[in-house]
Amino acid sequence: MKTEQTIHKWVHKNPILQDIIDLRPTTWINPYKKSAENIPNYPIQLHDIIEASKLWDRFAPFFRVAFPETKSTNGILESPLKRIPKMQALLSANAIPIHGNLYLKCDNALPIAGSIKARGGFFEVLQYAEKLARNTKLLTTDLNYSIFYTDTFREFFSQYKIGVGSTGNLGLSIGIISAKLGFQVKVYMSGDAKEWKKDLLRLHGVQVIEFSGDFSIAIQEGRKETNADPKAYFVDDEDSEALYLGYTIGALRLAKQLEEQHIVIDEYNPLFVYLPCGVGGSPGGTSYGLKKIYGDNVHCFFVEPTHSPAVLTGLITGKMSEISVQDIGIDNITEADGLAVGRASKFATEISRHVISGIYTIEDDVLFRLLTQLMDSENQFLEPSATPGLIGPQRIANTDYAKKHNIDMNKVTHIAWATGGDLVPQMQRKYFYNKGKELL
Ligand SMILES: *Cc1c(COP(=O)(O)O)cnc(C)c1O
C-alpha cells in the first residue's frame, strides 16, 4: 500500500481514481490516446504481424495430426464472428438502446484451449519450439511440420522445460501445447485458479505448482525457478513480446472475417471493440493489430473487474506496471479468474497507453447476469471473464465519446470479444448460469 499522501496526490490530479478505489463501476476515456499516424514506432509493424502469422501456416500440419479436432479446418485455429441480435435486443430493453450492430467474436470456441490464450500462448511456445529445432538442424525449412509430432522430436524437446505463471487459462494453453510437443512443463497457479483447470492440466501430464496467494506471487516464483535453469524457458505474462505478437495476429484474422461478411469499416462506419483485460496482453495485442489495419476508424476499449483494475490503475497514475491495485488498497478478488491480476503487463501497457480509447470497470454480479442473458437469448455459453465486453456499447453511449469524435452510433459495428468458455465443465456452467439467474 502506498502512503495516504501519495494516493491523495494522485486522486487530486485524477478525481476518477477515488471512484476506482471505492470500487464503483467507472468509465475512463483515455486522454493519452494518439491518432493512428502519431502512434510511436513500436518494434511491431504490420509486416511483422503478417510475417508472424505465417508461423500458424507452417504448424498447420502439426495441428492436424496432434489435435485431430483441427482436421476439419486443415489445422488452422480460428473462431467464428457472429451477430447476436437477440442479445442486443435483450440488453436494449428498458435500458440505453444499443445503436448499430452487436457482434460476438467467439474465442471461447478456439480449438484446444477454449480461450483467447490459444492465440498468444500457443504462438510463444511454437515459436520457441521452432527455434530450438532449427538451431539443432533437426528442422530444415522445407520440411512438413507434422514431424513435430514424432518420437524423435518429442524426445528432443523432452530435455527442455517450459514454465508459466497463470490464473488459469494461460497455464491451460501453455501446458497443453507444450506437453503435446514433449516439453516438461510446470504451471505456477495462483490461489484463484479453478480446481478443474488444475485437474485438466495434470491429466495432460503437466506439473501444477499451487500457490495460495494471488497471480503476482505465482508468477514471481515461477519466473525465479524457471530462469535459474539453463534448459528452461519462462513464458512471462507480465512482459512478453512473443505473447503480444501472437495476439496481434487475431486482428488480421478478424479483418478477414469482416471482409468475408461484407462488413465495411471506414470513416463513416467505425468499429468499436470491447476486450476483457487481465494483464493487458491479449486486449493490447489485439487492439494494436486492429489499429495497424484500421487506423482511427477502430476504437478499442478494455474492461476490467472493479476489484482488479490493473491496467486502469497503471495508466491513470502513470506508474504503468510499477504499481499494483493492492498499492491503492484494492484486493484483486474477483470471480473472473481470467481477469484476476493486480499488475499490468509492462510490454503491452506502454503501447496501450497510446492506442486504446478507454477502459471501463464492471462488477462481478454483472458478469454472471450477462452470462445468463447470453445463454437465454443466443444459447451461447461463456465463462464469466469473457462476458464483460457485452455492456461496452451502453457504457460508452453513456459518455460524450461519440459526440467528441463525431460518430453516428447507428453506423457502428460493435464487437464484444468473448475470450473463453468452451473448456468449462458442465457442472460449473450450471452453477454460473444459476448464479446469474438469481441476480436477474
Ligand atoms: C487471459 C484472459 C483475458 C485477458 O488477457 P490478458 O492478456 O491477461 O489481459 C481475458 N479473458 C479470458 C477468459 C482470459 O483467459
The ligand as an SDF file (V2000), in Angstrom:
LIG
                    3D

 15 15  0  0  0  0  0  0  0  0999 V2000
   -6.3410  -14.1350  -20.1200 C   0  0  0  0  0  0  0  0  0  0  0  0
   -7.7320  -13.7930  -20.3210 C   0  0  0  0  0  0  0  0  0  0  0  0
   -8.1340  -12.4820  -20.5480 C   0  0  0  0  0  0  0  0  0  0  0  0
   -7.2040  -11.2940  -20.5060 C   0  0  0  0  0  0  0  0  0  0  0  0
   -5.9560  -11.4050  -21.1430 O   0  0  0  0  0  0  0  0  0  0  0  0
   -4.7080  -10.6280  -20.5650 P   0  0  0  0  0  0  0  0  0  0  0  0
   -3.6310  -10.8600  -21.5590 O   0  0  0  0  0  0  0  0  0  0  0  0
   -4.3820  -11.1950  -19.2220 O   0  0  0  0  0  0  0  0  0  0  0  0
   -5.1080   -9.1980  -20.4460 O   0  0  0  0  0  0  0  0  0  0  0  0
   -9.4810  -12.2580  -20.7580 C   0  0  0  0  0  0  0  0  0  0  0  0
  -10.3750  -13.2550  -20.7310 N   0  0  0  0  0  0  0  0  0  0  0  0
  -10.0200  -14.5280  -20.5160 C   0  0  0  0  0  0  0  0  0  0  0  0
  -11.0770  -15.5970  -20.4980 C   0  0  0  0  0  0  0  0  0  0  0  0
   -8.6960  -14.8430  -20.2910 C   0  0  0  0  0  0  0  0  0  0  0  0
   -8.3580  -16.1070  -20.0550 O   0  0  0  0  0  0  0  0  0  0  0  0
  1  2  1  0
  2  3  1  0
  2 14  2  0
  3  4  1  0
  3 10  2  0
  4  5  1  0
  5  6  1  0
  6  7  2  0
  6  8  1  0
  6  9  1  0
 10 11  1  0
 11 12  2  0
 12 13  1  0
 12 14  1  0
 14 15  1  0
M  END
$$$$
